[in-house]
């Protein structure tokens, strides 16, 4: 009985760790998307400046 409880506790801990890892992965993906958006904005700004100079 006690061994079974330990096993269940370990499984729950592993599941919590997987959830945390998925959360971190999602955050990294959101940060990459924010960086891509900032790069697109910089490119639009450069295009705008080029257009004003011509």
C-alpha positions in Angstrom: 0.0 0.0 0.0 2.7 2.5 0.9 4.7 1.7 -2.2 1.6 2.4 -4.3 1.2 5.8 -2.7 4.9 6.7 -3.4 4.4 5.6 -7.0 1.3 7.8 -7.4 3.2 10.7 -5.8 6.1 10.3 -8.3 3.7 10.1 -11.2 2.0 13.3 -10.1 5.3 15.1 -9.7 6.4 14.0 -13.2 3.1 15.3 -14.6 3.6 18.6 -12.9 7.1 18.8 -14.3 5.8 18.1 -17.8 3.2 20.8 -17.4 5.8 23.3 -16.2 8.0 22.4 -19.2 5.1 22.9 -21.6 4.5 26.3 -20.0 8.1 27.3 -20.5 8.0 26.1 -24.1 4.9 28.2 -24.7 6.5 31.2 -23.2 9.6 30.8 -25.3 7.4 30.6 -28.4 5.5 33.8 -27.4 8.8 35.6 -26.9 10.0 34.4 -30.4 6.7 35.7 -31.9 7.2 39.1 -30.1 10.7 39.3 -31.5 9.5 38.6 -35.0 6.8 41.3 -34.7 9.5 43.8 -33.5 11.6 42.9 -36.5 8.6 43.4 -38.9 8.0 46.8 -37.3 11.6 47.8 -37.7 11.4 46.8 -41.4 8.3 48.8 -41.9 10.0 51.8 -40.3 13.0 51.4 -42.6 10.6 51.2 -45.6 8.8 54.4 -44.4 12.1 56.3 -44.1 13.3 55.1 -47.5 10.0 56.4 -49.0 10.3 59.8 -47.3 13.9 60.3 -48.6 12.9 59.6 -52.3 
